[in-house]
Amino acid sequence: MAVQMPFAGLLFLHRLVRISISSQRHLSNRDIVVKLHKCKREIRIFSTASVKCKENEGDGSDSSPLSTKLTSKQVLLSRRRRPLSPLERISGLLPQDTLSPEVMQLREQDQQDTNIQVPATQEESGHDDVPIKDDSETHNASDAATDPSESQLNGAFHEEGGLTLPGESLLTFGELLVAEYRKKGQVEFRKMFQLQAGARLQSSWGIILHEDIAGQHAGRSLKTGRGVPILIRRASLEDYVLFMKRGPAIAYPKDASTMLMMMDVTEGDCVLESGSGSGAMSLFLSRAVGSKGSVLSVEVREDHHRRAALNYSHWRTAWSLRRGEEWPDNVQFHNADLCSASSLLAGRGFHAIALDLINPHLVLPTVIPHLHPGAVCAVYLANITQVVDLLEGLRCLALPLLCERIIEVPIRDWLVAPAVQKDGRYCVRKAPVLDEDKREEEMSDDGEETTTDKHPAFGSVPYIARPHPEQMNHTAFLVKLRKCVQ
């Protein structure tokens, strides 16, 4: 027991000595850190004082690039934010409406801290918050100052960076928009939607709030919560016809445009349409005849009649918000059967007739007497057997009609793109070598077939071209019937 007590005392003294030594080392390290901080602060004050002295000289000479670089580095270092925690990184990828109040409060505090740090750096550096430009940017700025036309163009930019052109308007609530995402030239996502307050654009690539889209320029890419850029643009009439709610099958734009050329529809014409369907052909005819013309659209089924009228009204509303003017209200929809609705056509004449029916030869005796002589009746038929029945009906009825054409409108999409390797480098186009000596030199080279240039010269990159793997096949047969005078 007597031997153990001195040993315990020695152990206690040894621990005290180690603690005292570590505390002394900590104090010395702390003194070194304080001295370094003071030296850095003195250097910062010295650099700002030198800049102020050069500004007060007033000799018109530019400051040295070394001092400019020092001050810019100091500003960047002072604005450097603290590293984010894993929770903050995950919350930054999520939309704001899914975050808890605690996380939103932490995010607001972080923004307040960064706002407080920026004025402090301005006071320490003694400069205004001016963006740092390199030599090329300053050179362009001097050129723009000498050229008044370029200065006017630069003054026409928005804060977002878009030009203010005559007749241009920002996106507003109620408009019909199309969202697109392309990857390697291929459309991975496309959706038509109406811009509404409080709604969200949802996709497999993330979410975009409609409030973030309103007030933007059309044709701008906005990033989702996952950081994927989505192109937002206004919906054209072709987009609306392809993406609107349907009852029956629609007349595709490629066929509708060909039918308009067959009938030679111009502004001010009066056109009869039988088979309203979902309203696609009614919209194309409405735009073709304009505000001075009129379209009479007749549909035998009540549900198709309602759907066509709703689609037509929906497009007119969106158009008025987009252009600030009314779409012509020149289409009259009727729920009737043309075979027994001769009273509906009494006293009326038409410059053209468009038929989209299963059995169009049954209504020809009713509608052809109201077609102007020399005018065209265009028939939209899905099957070739319907074409045979139509021609057989013309033969038996002996109507004053001449079948001029029976056509099909094919469209073949192509993929045309520069040849790129898997690592992203462009391929190089190689010219044929006729001289044998030069050919040997070419063979002795390393045989590099790619280039590291970001923007190769014109004509130096080969292209690949092939038909698109997804093609639109047969949609309909178009029959052109012209009324002749006997």
Disulfide bonds with the S-S distance in Angstrom:
none
